[in-house]
């Protein structure tokens, strides 16, 4: 648990005219401050974001840190993940690193056990990790090996993460599962001649995201009436390495910034009512399945 920034804030609270207030001194002051930190942490929403060391995941972590949530930053690479955590901590956010590869079920289970041991629950799970490997190849030519890799991360990895962390979510008072999908996975848009996606042909990626949407539907049905809601979100075409651009180049016209891509995710994650479930939305509204 990251306590340095909270400790500094509380010490500053009791700092008057250059001196620690006389009402608190020595061990008594430290014990009081630590109790305050523990109480504050209990009231913070605990949020795990997979693939959060860059792009939309990192921007989501930033916005949720600003909103006062305790972010568990999921990253496959420990070094890159720690750099991301350090950047967020430097802004005063409460962030911890969770090293997790969504294609490694044993590692996922170990991460869930560690979080259960340390925190005893999880409030929000954001399945952000994803890949796109097919580049508009014809369906008749696309390698099934490439499609399997996409499904391993985008779909099977997501399922493994949900199944591992669902018991922790069920321990929370009110919990959320937010699955990152894509408008490219919408069957309604793909079959609509008036849609911009009608002529898009990325079988592996599109099919994996359509599968994510069906997972959202199935889990939402299973968990209906419980403390856990499940929704799909389309972040849109966003200026990240995942979105197929050089990060050193200016954002092209028509592409969103990572902050814009994170908008609907953050909206759902900070919704105190938490009643919407089984939906597929973006910042502009509801999308067809």
C-alpha positions as CSV (number, residue, x, y, z in Angstrom):
1,X,0.0,0.0,0.0
2,X,1.4,3.4,-1.0
3,X,1.3,5.6,2.1
4,X,4.0,8.2,1.5
5,X,1.8,10.9,-0.1
6,X,-1.0,10.4,2.4
7,X,1.4,10.6,5.3
8,X,2.8,13.8,4.0
9,X,-0.7,15.3,3.6
10,X,-1.7,14.3,7.2
11,X,1.5,15.6,8.7
12,X,0.8,18.9,6.8
13,X,-2.7,19.0,8.3
14,X,-1.2,19.0,11.8
15,X,1.5,21.5,10.9
16,X,0.8,24.9,12.3
17,X,3.1,28.0,12.0
18,X,6.2,25.8,11.5
19,X,5.5,23.4,14.4
20,X,3.5,20.2,14.8
21,X,0.5,21.0,16.9
22,X,1.1,20.3,20.6
23,X,-2.0,18.2,20.8
24,X,-0.2,15.4,19.0
25,X,3.4,14.4,19.7
26,X,5.7,11.4,19.5
27,X,4.3,7.9,19.1
28,X,0.7,9.1,19.7
29,X,0.9,11.4,16.7
30,X,2.3,8.6,14.4
31,X,-0.3,6.1,15.5
32,X,-3.1,8.6,14.9
33,X,-1.8,9.4,11.5
34,X,-1.5,5.7,10.5
35,X,-5.1,5.1,11.7
36,X,-6.3,8.0,9.6
37,X,-4.5,6.5,6.6
38,X,-6.1,3.1,7.2
39,X,-9.5,4.6,7.4
40,X,-8.9,6.6,4.2
41,X,-7.8,3.5,2.3
42,X,-10.9,1.6,3.5
43,X,-13.1,4.3,1.9
44,X,-11.2,4.4,-1.4
45,X,-12.5,2.4,-4.3
46,X,-10.0,-0.3,-5.3
47,X,-9.6,-0.6,-9.1
48,X,-7.6,-3.0,-11.1
49,X,-6.8,-2.0,-14.7
50,X,-5.0,-4.6,-17.0
51,X,-2.6,-3.3,-19.6
52,X,-2.4,0.1,-17.8
53,X,1.3,1.0,-18.3
54,X,0.5,3.0,-21.4
55,X,-2.2,4.4,-23.7
56,X,-5.8,4.3,-22.7
57,X,-5.1,2.1,-19.7
58,X,-2.6,4.6,-18.3
59,X,-4.9,7.6,-19.0
60,X,-7.7,5.7,-17.3
61,X,-5.4,5.1,-14.3
62,X,-4.6,8.8,-14.2
63,X,-8.2,10.0,-14.3
64,X,-9.3,7.5,-11.6
65,X,-6.3,8.5,-9.5
66,X,-7.5,12.1,-9.8
67,X,-11.0,10.9,-8.8
68,X,-9.5,9.5,-5.5
69,X,-9.5,5.8,-6.4
70,X,-6.8,3.4,-5.3
71,X,-5.4,2.1,-8.6
72,X,-3.9,-1.3,-9.0
73,X,-1.9,-0.8,-12.3
74,X,-1.7,-4.1,-14.2
75,X,1.2,-4.5,-16.5
76,X,2.9,-7.5,-18.2
77,X,6.4,-6.0,-17.9
78,X,7.4,-5.2,-14.3
79,X,9.9,-2.5,-15.4
80,X,7.5,-0.6,-17.6
81,X,4.8,-1.0,-15.1
82,X,6.9,0.4,-12.3
83,X,7.8,3.4,-14.4
84,X,4.1,4.1,-15.0
85,X,3.4,3.7,-11.3
86,X,6.2,6.1,-10.4
87,X,4.8,8.7,-12.7
88,X,1.3,8.4,-11.1
89,X,2.7,8.5,-7.6
90,X,4.6,11.6,-8.4
91,X,1.3,13.3,-8.9
92,X,0.1,12.2,-5.4
93,X,-2.1,9.3,-6.5
94,X,-2.4,6.0,-4.6
95,X,-1.2,3.4,-7.1
96,X,0.3,-0.1,-6.7
97,X,1.8,-2.3,-9.4
98,X,0.3,-5.7,-10.2
99,X,2.4,-7.7,-12.6
100,X,0.0,-9.7,-14.6
101,X,0.1,-11.2,-18.1
102,X,-3.5,-12.0,-19.2
103,X,-2.3,-15.0,-21.2
104,X,-0.8,-16.6,-18.1
105,X,-3.6,-18.1,-16.1
106,X,-1.3,-19.2,-13.2
107,X,0.0,-15.6,-13.0
108,X,-3.5,-14.2,-13.0
109,X,-4.6,-16.6,-10.2
110,X,-1.5,-15.6,-8.2
111,X,-2.3,-11.9,-8.6
112,X,-5.8,-12.5,-7.5
113,X,-4.6,-14.3,-4.4
114,X,-2.1,-11.5,-3.6
115,X,-4.8,-8.8,-3.9
116,X,-7.2,-10.9,-1.8
117,X,-4.6,-11.4,0.9
118,X,-3.7,-7.6,1.0
119,X,-7.1,-6.0,0.5
120,X,-9.7,-8.7,0.8
121,X,-11.9,-7.4,-2.0
122,X,-11.9,-5.5,-5.4
123,X,-14.4,-2.8,-6.3
124,X,-13.7,-2.3,-10.0
125,X,-12.1,-4.5,-12.7
126,X,-11.3,-2.8,-16.0
127,X,-10.2,-5.3,-18.7
128,X,-8.1,-3.0,-20.8
129,X,-5.4,-5.3,-22.1
130,X,-5.7,-6.1,-25.8
131,X,-3.9,-6.5,-29.1
132,X,-4.7,-6.1,-32.8
133,X,-2.4,-8.2,-35.1
134,X,-4.4,-8.6,-38.4
135,X,-4.0,-5.6,-40.7
136,X,-7.1,-5.8,-42.9
137,X,-6.1,-9.0,-44.5
138,X,-8.8,-10.9,-46.4
139,X,-10.5,-13.5,-44.3
140,X,-9.5,-16.1,-46.8
141,X,-5.8,-15.3,-46.3
142,X,-5.6,-14.4,-42.6
143,X,-3.5,-16.9,-40.6
144,X,-5.4,-18.7,-37.8
145,X,-2.2,-18.5,-35.7
146,X,-2.6,-14.7,-35.7
147,X,-6.3,-15.0,-34.8
148,X,-5.5,-17.4,-31.9
149,X,-3.0,-14.8,-30.5
150,X,-5.7,-12.1,-30.7
151,X,-8.3,-14.4,-29.0
152,X,-5.8,-15.4,-26.3
153,X,-5.3,-11.8,-25.2
154,X,-8.6,-10.1,-26.1
155,X,-11.1,-12.9,-25.2
156,X,-9.6,-15.9,-23.3
157,X,-7.4,-13.6,-21.2
158,X,-10.3,-11.5,-20.3
159,X,-12.4,-14.5,-19.3
160,X,-9.5,-15.8,-17.1
161,X,-9.2,-12.5,-15.4
162,X,-12.9,-12.1,-14.7
163,X,-13.2,-15.7,-13.3
164,X,-10.1,-15.2,-11.1
165,X,-11.2,-11.8,-9.7
166,X,-15.0,-12.3,-9.5
167,X,-14.9,-13.7,-6.0
168,X,-13.1,-10.5,-4.9
169,X,-15.6,-8.3,-6.6
170,X,-18.4,-10.2,-4.9
171,X,-16.9,-9.2,-1.6
172,X,-17.3,-5.5,-2.4
173,X,-20.4,-3.5,-1.5
174,X,-20.9,-2.5,-5.1
175,X,-18.7,-3.7,-7.9
176,X,-18.1,-3.3,-11.6
177,X,-16.6,-5.2,-14.5
178,X,-15.8,-2.9,-17.5
179,X,-14.7,-4.7,-20.6
180,X,-13.0,-2.8,-23.4
181,X,-14.5,-3.7,-26.7
182,X,-14.6,-1.9,-30.0
183,X,-17.1,-0.6,-32.5
184,X,-15.3,-2.9,-34.9
185,X,-16.8,-5.8,-32.9
186,X,-20.3,-4.6,-33.4
187,X,-22.3,-7.0,-35.6
188,X,-24.9,-4.3,-36.2
189,X,-22.4,-1.9,-37.6
190,X,-20.5,-4.5,-39.6
191,X,-23.7,-5.5,-41.4
192,X,-25.0,-2.0,-42.0
193,X,-24.1,-0.7,-45.5
194,X,-24.4,2.9,-44.1
195,X,-21.8,2.3,-41.4
196,X,-18.2,3.3,-41.8
197,X,-17.3,-0.2,-40.6
198,X,-19.2,-2.0,-43.3
199,X,-16.1,-2.4,-45.5
200,X,-13.7,-3.0,-42.6
201,X,-12.2,-6.5,-42.8
202,X,-10.1,-7.5,-39.8
203,X,-11.5,-10.9,-39.0
204,X,-9.4,-11.9,-36.0
205,X,-9.6,-8.6,-34.1
206,X,-13.3,-8.0,-34.9
207,X,-14.3,-11.5,-34.0
208,X,-12.4,-11.3,-30.7
209,X,-14.1,-8.1,-29.8
210,X,-17.5,-9.4,-30.8
211,X,-16.7,-12.3,-28.4
212,X,-15.9,-9.8,-25.7
213,X,-19.4,-8.3,-26.1
214,X,-21.0,-11.7,-25.8
215,X,-19.0,-12.4,-22.7
216,X,-20.4,-9.1,-21.3
217,X,-23.9,-10.2,-22.1
218,X,-23.4,-13.6,-20.5
219,X,-21.8,-12.4,-17.3
220,X,-24.3,-9.6,-17.0
221,X,-27.2,-12.1,-17.1
222,X,-25.5,-14.4,-14.6
223,X,-24.8,-11.6,-12.2
224,X,-28.1,-9.8,-12.6
225,X,-29.5,-8.7,-9.3
226,X,-26.2,-9.0,-7.5
227,X,-23.7,-6.4,-6.4
228,X,-21.7,-6.7,-9.7
229,X,-22.5,-4.9,-13.0
230,X,-20.9,-5.8,-16.3
231,X,-20.6,-3.5,-19.3
232,X,-18.7,-3.2,-22.6
233,X,-17.1,0.1,-23.6
234,X,-15.9,1.3,-27.0
235,X,-12.9,3.7,-26.5
236,X,-12.9,4.6,-30.2
237,X,-10.0,5.0,-32.6
238,X,-7.4,6.4,-30.3
239,X,-3.9,7.8,-30.7
240,X,-1.9,5.0,-29.1
241,X,0.6,2.5,-30.4
242,X,-2.3,0.0,-30.3
243,X,-4.2,2.2,-32.6
244,X,-1.6,1.8,-35.4
245,X,0.4,5.0,-35.3
246,X,3.9,6.3,-34.5
247,X,3.6,7.8,-31.0
248,X,6.1,10.5,-32.0
249,X,3.9,11.9,-34.7
250,X,1.0,14.4,-34.2
251,X,-2.4,13.0,-33.6
252,X,-4.0,12.5,-37.0
253,X,-7.4,14.1,-37.8
254,X,-10.2,11.9,-36.7
255,X,-8.2,10.1,-34.0
256,X,-8.9,10.6,-30.4
257,X,-6.4,11.4,-27.7
258,X,-6.0,8.7,-25.0
259,X,-7.9,11.0,-22.6
260,X,-10.8,11.1,-25.0
261,X,-10.6,7.3,-25.4
262,X,-10.7,6.9,-21.6
263,X,-13.8,9.1,-21.2
264,X,-16.6,6.5,-21.2
265,X,-14.5,4.1,-19.1
266,X,-13.9,6.7,-16.4
267,X,-17.6,7.7,-16.5
268,X,-18.7,4.2,-15.8
269,X,-15.9,3.6,-13.2
270,X,-17.0,6.7,-11.2
271,X,-20.7,6.3,-11.5
272,X,-21.9,6.0,-7.9
273,X,-25.3,4.6,-8.8
274,X,-23.9,1.5,-10.5
275,X,-27.2,0.2,-11.9
276,X,-26.5,0.0,-15.6
277,X,-25.4,-3.5,-16.7
278,X,-25.3,-5.5,-19.9
279,X,-24.7,-2.5,-22.1
280,X,-22.3,-1.6,-25.0
281,X,-21.6,2.2,-24.9
282,X,-19.2,4.9,-26.0
283,X,-18.9,8.5,-25.1
284,X,-21.5,9.4,-27.7
285,X,-24.1,6.9,-26.4
286,X,-25.2,3.3,-26.9
287,X,-23.9,1.1,-29.7
288,X,-25.6,-1.9,-31.4
289,X,-24.3,-5.3,-30.5
